[in-house]
Amino acid sequence: MMSLVREPAVSGMFYPDGPTQLRKEIARYLEGAHVSPFREEVLGIVSPHAGYVYSGQVAAYGFKAIAGKRYDTVIVIAPSHRAYFEGIAVWDKGAFRTPLGEIPIDEEIAGLFVEGGGIIRRGMEPHLQEHAVEVQLPFLQSVLKDFSLVPLVMGTQTRGACVRAAEEILGVLRKKKRKVLIIGSSDLSHYYPYHEATELDSVIVQDLKMFSLSRLAADIEEGKAEACGSGPMLVTLMVSEELGANNAKVLKYANSGDVSGDRSGVVGYVSALFYRSNEQSEELP
């Protein structure tokens, strides 16, 4: 059976479509990210997903922190911007291509999600035009060596959907031993004036710093904070914590106004890590 390759949908728009230019741009962002590689075991990252000119520098902080680490599989969880559907769609066969090459799908892990018959289901269509997974991939290709991918797009971002997704991910990871990184793809508030946006976004930034799932979930549900990928963010925190993360670090916050100079209506971006800060067993609970 011929493998299914998901072609880039936003290269040349969200990031350069030429591999040489793309490598140079990512290298520039990584050089500008003032963070040292993390000694601790990083299990999860919250990363923005706008065009690189706006959010690339913020995203670079999280990716620079994991540069050179080894992961068997990276699970990228993203909100759905273009397709409306119930549940969570996984692309379970083949590969994702970027200008930097192909990333193979972890078909064993993805297949177990499909076989489970839960909230995570096979779905190619929601991935075809979705940018929120794709923009993470060239960064991953630049800082990691060999890894496979499990891309998930959330059509439903309710608290219940997040809990079910986290349970299914953990259930599969308990069956198949993997060194896994979870990435929650999310921007923060959208199109508020600069100072209003920074105040709104500071709620999520503080909740992430505190590594508080309950506060983050409550603040989002009560409208005290906004994130277009609140579901991916919550699932990433839930799974990271169950895998052994016991701390968080916010590496960088900025918004589009910091880049464009237009502060009339901005989009917020944050880069944060969930990590295990002491020697603990790597066995899953």
Beta strands, then each sheet from edge to edge (+ up, - down):
strand 1: 5-6
strand 2: 41-47
strand 3: 73-79
strand 4: 88-90
strand 5: 95-98
strand 6: 101-104
strand 7: 120-122
strand 8: 148-154
strand 9: 180-185
strand 10: 190-192
strand 11: 247-255
strand 12: 266-276
sheet 1: 1+ 5+ 6-
sheet 2: 7+ 4+ 8- 3- 9- 2- 12+ 10-
sheet 3: 7+ 4+ 8- 3- 9- 2- 12+ 11-
end
